[in-house]
Protein backbone atom coordinates (compact mmCIF):
# COMPACT_ATOMS: atom_id res chain seq x y z
CA UNK A 1 0.00 0.00 0.00
CA UNK A 2 1.40 3.42 -0.97
CA UNK A 3 2.18 5.92 1.78
CA UNK A 4 -0.25 8.49 0.30
CA UNK A 5 -3.05 5.92 0.32
CA UNK A 6 -2.24 4.96 3.89
CA UNK A 7 -2.48 8.57 5.06
CA UNK A 8 -5.79 8.95 3.23
CA UNK A 9 -7.31 5.92 4.93
CA UNK A 10 -6.13 7.03 8.36
CA UNK A 11 -7.62 10.49 7.80
CA UNK A 12 -10.98 9.11 6.67
CA UNK A 13 -11.10 6.69 9.60
CA UNK A 14 -10.33 9.45 12.09
CA UNK A 15 -13.03 11.67 10.57
CA UNK A 16 -15.53 8.80 10.74
CA UNK A 17 -14.78 8.16 14.40
CA UNK A 18 -15.10 11.87 15.18
CA UNK A 19 -18.48 12.05 13.47
CA UNK A 20 -19.71 9.01 15.38
CA UNK A 21 -18.74 10.45 18.71
CA UNK A 22 -19.83 14.02 18.04
CA UNK A 23 -22.94 14.74 20.09
CA UNK A 24 -23.48 11.06 20.75
CA UNK A 25 -21.04 9.89 23.36
CA UNK A 26 -22.25 8.32 26.60
CA UNK A 27 -21.16 11.47 28.44
CA UNK A 28 -22.91 13.97 26.14
CA UNK A 29 -26.00 11.86 25.42
CA UNK A 30 -27.74 9.83 28.10
CA UNK A 31 -28.66 6.50 26.47
CA UNK A 32 -30.95 4.93 29.02
CA UNK A 33 -33.59 3.17 26.91
CA UNK A 34 -34.00 1.55 23.50
CA UNK A 35 -35.76 4.69 22.25
CA UNK A 36 -32.72 6.74 23.29
CA UNK A 37 -30.50 4.38 21.29
CA UNK A 38 -32.71 4.64 18.21
CA UNK A 39 -32.56 8.44 18.43
CA UNK A 40 -28.76 8.42 18.83
CA UNK A 41 -28.32 6.10 15.84
CA UNK A 42 -30.53 8.39 13.77
CA UNK A 43 -28.48 11.41 14.83
CA UNK A 44 -25.37 9.52 13.68
CA UNK A 45 -26.88 9.31 10.19
CA UNK A 46 -27.98 5.67 10.30
CA UNK A 47 -31.32 4.35 9.06
CA UNK A 48 -32.98 2.38 11.87
CA UNK A 49 -35.97 0.08 11.34
CA UNK A 50 -37.50 -2.19 13.98
CA UNK A 51 -37.98 -5.71 12.61
CA UNK A 52 -40.14 -8.67 13.58
CA UNK A 53 -37.19 -11.06 13.32
CA UNK A 54 -36.91 -13.31 16.36
CA UNK A 55 -34.02 -12.51 18.66
CA UNK A 56 -32.04 -14.73 21.00
CA UNK A 57 -33.99 -15.15 24.29
CA UNK A 58 -30.88 -14.75 26.37
CA UNK A 59 -31.48 -12.29 29.21
CA UNK A 60 -35.00 -12.80 30.57
CA UNK A 61 -36.63 -9.83 28.81
CA UNK A 62 -38.13 -9.41 25.32
CA UNK A 63 -35.70 -8.64 22.50
CA UNK A 64 -36.05 -5.55 20.33
CA UNK A 65 -34.50 -6.20 16.92
CA UNK A 66 -33.16 -3.08 15.21
CA UNK A 67 -31.95 -3.10 11.63
CA UNK A 68 -29.24 -0.44 11.50
CA UNK A 69 -28.67 0.08 7.77
CA UNK A 70 -27.86 -3.51 6.73
CA UNK A 71 -26.87 -4.77 10.20
CA UNK A 72 -29.16 -6.25 12.86
CA UNK A 73 -28.67 -5.23 16.48
CA UNK A 74 -30.41 -6.94 19.41
CA UNK A 75 -31.53 -4.73 22.29
CA UNK A 76 -32.59 -5.96 25.75
CA UNK A 77 -34.23 -3.36 28.01
CA UNK A 78 -34.75 -3.77 31.77
CA UNK A 79 -37.12 -2.04 34.18
CA UNK A 80 -34.23 -0.27 35.89
CA UNK A 81 -30.45 0.05 35.87
CA UNK A 82 -30.04 -2.25 38.87
CA UNK A 83 -31.76 -5.13 37.07
CA UNK A 84 -29.54 -4.63 34.02
CA UNK A 85 -26.37 -4.55 36.12
CA UNK A 86 -27.33 -7.83 37.81
CA UNK A 87 -27.60 -9.52 34.41
CA UNK A 88 -24.40 -7.87 33.13
CA UNK A 89 -22.44 -9.40 35.99
CA UNK A 90 -23.85 -12.86 35.24
CA UNK A 91 -22.65 -12.90 31.61
CA UNK A 92 -19.61 -15.09 30.98
CA UNK A 93 -16.46 -13.43 29.54
CA UNK A 94 -17.13 -14.88 26.08
CA UNK A 95 -20.82 -13.95 26.18
CA UNK A 96 -21.94 -17.52 25.63
CA UNK A 97 -23.53 -18.17 29.02
CA UNK A 98 -25.58 -16.38 31.69
CA UNK A 99 -25.38 -17.75 35.23
CA UNK A 100 -23.83 -20.87 33.75
CA UNK A 101 -26.68 -21.46 31.27
CA UNK A 102 -25.35 -21.74 27.71
CA UNK A 103 -26.63 -19.38 25.01
CA UNK A 104 -26.43 -20.18 21.31
CA UNK A 105 -25.72 -17.15 19.11
CA UNK A 106 -25.81 -17.14 15.29
CA UNK A 107 -22.26 -15.77 15.28
CA UNK A 108 -19.67 -14.48 17.76
CA UNK A 109 -21.43 -11.74 19.77
CA UNK A 110 -20.18 -8.34 20.90
CA UNK A 111 -21.92 -6.84 23.96
CA UNK A 112 -22.42 -3.33 25.27
CA UNK A 113 -24.23 -2.27 28.44
CA UNK A 114 -25.51 1.19 29.32
CA UNK A 115 -28.39 2.52 31.34
CA UNK A 116 -31.18 -0.07 31.26
CA UNK A 117 -29.84 -1.70 28.09
CA UNK A 118 -27.77 -4.66 26.99
CA UNK A 119 -26.98 -4.37 23.27
CA UNK A 120 -25.70 -7.30 21.21
CA UNK A 121 -24.26 -7.33 17.69
CA UNK A 122 -23.23 -10.64 16.14
CA UNK A 123 -21.87 -9.36 12.83
CA UNK A 124 -18.39 -8.30 11.73
CA UNK A 125 -19.09 -4.90 10.16
CA UNK A 126 -16.33 -2.66 11.48
CA UNK A 127 -18.39 0.50 11.01
CA UNK A 128 -21.22 -0.86 13.14
CA UNK A 129 -18.83 -2.01 15.88
CA UNK A 130 -17.09 1.37 16.01
CA UNK A 131 -20.43 3.21 15.93
CA UNK A 132 -21.85 1.23 18.84
CA UNK A 133 -18.61 1.72 20.75
CA UNK A 134 -18.81 5.46 20.12
CA UNK A 135 -22.36 5.62 21.42
CA UNK A 136 -22.25 3.04 24.22
CA UNK A 137 -18.63 3.00 25.38
CA UNK A 138 -16.32 0.02 25.74
CA UNK A 139 -17.77 -3.43 25.04
CA UNK A 140 -19.00 -5.41 28.01
CA UNK A 141 -17.30 -8.52 26.63
CA UNK A 142 -15.38 -9.61 23.56
CA UNK A 143 -16.36 -12.88 22.00
CA UNK A 144 -12.95 -13.89 20.71
CA UNK A 145 -10.30 -15.01 23.17
CA UNK A 146 -7.65 -12.42 23.85
CA UNK A 147 -4.46 -13.34 22.10
CA UNK A 148 -1.22 -13.84 23.95
CA UNK A 149 2.14 -13.13 22.38
CA UNK A 150 3.84 -14.27 20.26
CA UNK A 151 1.22 -13.22 17.76
CA UNK A 152 0.59 -14.84 14.38
CA UNK A 153 2.40 -12.97 11.57
CA UNK A 154 -0.82 -11.27 10.41
CA UNK A 155 -1.44 -9.80 13.88
CA UNK A 156 2.12 -8.51 14.10
CA UNK A 157 1.69 -6.91 10.67
CA UNK A 158 -1.57 -5.28 11.80
CA UNK A 159 0.11 -3.88 14.92
CA UNK A 160 2.90 -2.38 12.84
CA UNK A 161 0.36 -0.98 10.36
CA UNK A 162 -1.72 0.73 13.04
CA UNK A 163 1.34 2.02 14.91
CA UNK A 164 2.81 3.49 11.71
CA UNK A 165 -0.55 4.95 10.65
CA UNK A 166 -1.09 6.71 13.99
CA UNK A 167 2.57 7.55 14.65
CA UNK A 168 2.32 5.46 17.81
CA UNK A 169 4.63 2.98 19.48
CA UNK A 170 3.82 -0.68 18.67
CA UNK A 171 3.96 -1.41 22.41
CA UNK A 172 1.01 0.96 22.85
CA UNK A 173 -1.23 -1.07 20.53
CA UNK A 174 -3.49 -3.37 22.56
CA UNK A 175 -4.87 -6.43 20.77
CA UNK A 176 -8.40 -7.15 21.97
CA UNK A 177 -9.34 -10.04 19.71
CA UNK A 178 -8.61 -11.86 16.51
CA UNK A 179 -11.02 -13.93 14.48
CA UNK A 180 -10.29 -16.21 11.52
CA UNK A 181 -12.40 -15.04 8.57
CA UNK A 182 -12.90 -16.15 4.98
CA UNK A 183 -13.06 -12.87 3.05
CA UNK A 184 -15.30 -12.86 -0.06
CA UNK A 185 -12.65 -11.56 -2.46
CA UNK A 186 -8.97 -10.74 -2.91
CA UNK A 187 -9.60 -7.23 -1.52
CA UNK A 188 -10.69 -8.62 1.87
CA UNK A 189 -14.12 -7.11 1.30
CA UNK A 190 -12.61 -3.60 1.40
CA UNK A 191 -11.85 -2.57 -2.21
CA UNK A 192 -9.87 0.59 -2.81
CA UNK A 193 -10.69 3.06 -5.55
CA UNK A 194 -10.14 1.66 -9.09
CA UNK A 195 -8.98 -1.62 -7.59
CA UNK A 196 -9.99 -4.85 -9.30
CA UNK A 197 -11.00 -7.54 -6.83
CA UNK A 198 -11.00 -11.22 -7.72
CA UNK A 199 -14.09 -13.03 -6.43
CA UNK A 200 -12.26 -15.78 -4.60
CA UNK A 201 -12.48 -16.83 -0.95
CA UNK A 202 -9.44 -15.37 0.81
CA UNK A 203 -8.53 -16.73 4.28
CA UNK A 204 -7.48 -14.09 6.74
CA UNK A 205 -8.09 -12.39 10.06
CA UNK A 206 -10.38 -9.79 11.59
CA UNK A 207 -8.36 -8.00 14.28
CA UNK A 208 -9.68 -5.49 16.83
CA UNK A 209 -7.18 -3.24 18.60
CA UNK A 210 -7.14 -0.26 20.92
CA UNK A 211 -4.75 2.69 20.79
CA UNK A 212 -5.03 5.51 23.33
CA UNK A 213 -8.66 4.69 24.09
CA UNK A 214 -9.77 4.42 20.46
CA UNK A 215 -10.88 1.13 18.91
CA UNK A 216 -9.67 0.09 15.44
CA UNK A 217 -10.69 -2.84 13.28
CA UNK A 218 -8.30 -4.25 10.70
CA UNK A 219 -8.70 -6.95 8.06
CA UNK A 220 -5.71 -8.96 6.85
CA UNK A 221 -4.97 -11.89 4.63
CA UNK A 222 -3.68 -15.08 6.20
CA UNK A 223 -0.06 -13.96 6.55
CA UNK A 224 -0.43 -10.19 6.92
CA UNK A 225 0.83 -9.27 3.46
CA UNK A 226 -2.39 -7.28 2.88
CA UNK A 227 -3.61 -5.15 5.79
CA UNK A 228 -6.65 -2.87 5.55
CA UNK A 229 -8.32 -0.53 8.03
CA UNK A 230 -12.12 -0.50 8.20
N, C-alpha and C positions, 0 to 999 in steps of 0.2 A: 504494500500500500504506500502511495507517495505521501511525502510529508505534508504537502498542501491539502491533500484529501483528508489526512488524519486530523489536521487542525480544524477543517471544516466540520467534520463529524463531532469533534469535541465541542465546538461552538454551538452547533445545533442541539446537542444533548443538554448542554448547560442551559440554553434558552428554554428548552422544553421543561426541564426540571423547575426552573424559575417560574414559568407560567403555571405549572401545576400547583406550586406552593403559594403563589400570590393570592392573598385573600382567602385561602382555603386550608390553612394549616390548623392542626388541633388547637393551637394557642389562639389564633385569630378567629376561628369559627368553631363554635361549640357543636360537635356532632354527637348528639345524645340519642337520637332515634333514627329509624330507617328513613323517615321523611326528610330529616336533616341531611342524611347521606345523599338522597336523591337530589336535593337542592344543590349540594356542594358539587356533585358530579355534573349537574347541568351548568353551574357557574364555570366549571373547568372546560366547558365546550363539548361535553360528551352527550350523546343521545341515549336516554335511559327509558326503557320500556319494561313494565312489569309483565312477566310471563306466567302461564299456567303450568309450566314444566314442573314436574315433581322434584323436590329437593331431597337431600339426604337427612332423614330424621335422626339427627345426631345429638341434639342438646336439649330435648325435652320441651321445646316450644315450636310453633309452626315456622316454616321456612318461607321467606319472601325471596322469590327468584327475580333478579334484576338483569336484564340484558343491557349491558353497557357497550354501545356500538355493537361489535360482533362477539363480545365476550359475555359469559354468564357468571354472575356473582351471587352467592347465597348469603342471605342476611337473616340472622337470628336475633330477635328483640325480646328483652326481658322486662318484667314489670318495674324493676328498679336496678340501680347500679350494683347493689349488694348481691342480688341474685345472679347477675352476670359475672361478677368477680368470683363467686363460689364455683361456677362452672368453669371459668378460665383456669382456675387453679387445679381442676380435676382433669384437664386435658393433658395427655401424654406428650413428651417432647417432640415426637414425630407426628402428632395430630391424629393418630390412628386408633386412639382409645380414649374413653372418658370413664373415670373411676374403674379402670380395668376392663371395661366392656369394649370389645373391638368394634370399629366403625369401618365400613367399606366405602371408599371414595372412588369415583370414576378415574381419577388421576391423582398425582401427588398434590396435596392441598397446601395452600399458604393461608395463615390465619392472622387476623387483626382483631383487636378488642378496644373499644372505646365507649364511654358512656354506658348505655344499656345494650350495646350491640356486640355480637361476634360476627365477623365478616369472613367468608371463606371464598377463595378463588382457586380452582383446580387446573387452570390453564397455564400456558408458558409465555403469554404475550408480555414482553418486557415493558411496553408502555402502560399496560393495565397494572402490572405489579408496582411500577414506580408511581403511578397516579394514586393508587390506594395507599402506598406508603406516605406520599405527600399529604394526603388528607387525614390518614388515621394514625400515623406515626410508625414506629418500628413494628415488625411482625411479632405476633404472640409466639409463634413457633415457625421453624423451617422444616419442611418435610424431608429434605435430603440430609443425610448424615454429614456433619461437619467433617472436613477433610484434614487429616493430619499430614504434616510434611514427612518425607519428601513428596511433593506433588507430582502428578502425571505431567508429562511435557507440555500438554495443552494448557494446563492451569498455570504453569510457570510462564508460558508465553503470554497468557492473558494478564497476569500480574505485571509483567514488564510493559505490556501495551498500555494498561491503565496508568501505571506510574509515569511512563514517558508522556502520555497524553495530558496528564494533569500536573506535570512537573513535580511529582511527589516521589518520596523514597519508596522503593519496593517493600521495605519492612513495614511501611505504614498502610499497606493494602491488606485488608482483612478478608479472607475467603469465608463466606457464609455457607455456600453449598455448591456442589456440582451435580449435574444430572446428565447421564448418557442420553443422547438424542439422535434420532435419524432425521436429518434435515431433508426437505423435499427436493432440493436442487444443489447445484455446485456453488451457489451463492449463499448457502446456509439460510435461505429464506429471507435474506436481506440484500437484495440487488442494489448496486450502485448505479448512478446515472450512466446511460449508454453501455451498460455491462450486459453481455450475453450470458445467460445462465442455462446450463445443461440440466434438463429434467431427469436427474438421477439421484437416487437415495444416497446421501452423504453422511456417514457416521461422524459424530462429533460430540461436543459438550455444550451444555448451557451452564454458565458460571455466574454466580451472584456474589458481588464483593461490596465492601464498604470502604470509603476513603473519607476521613474527616467528617463523619456523620452522614455522608451522602451514599445512597445505594446505587450501584451500577450493575447492569446485566450485559454479559458478553457471550457471543456465540463463537465457537471455534470448530475447526475440523478435528479429526481424531488426534492429530499430532501437533496442533497449534501452528501450522504453517499459514493458516488463514484465520484471522481474528477480527471480529466485527462487533462494534458497540451498538446496542439497541437504541 
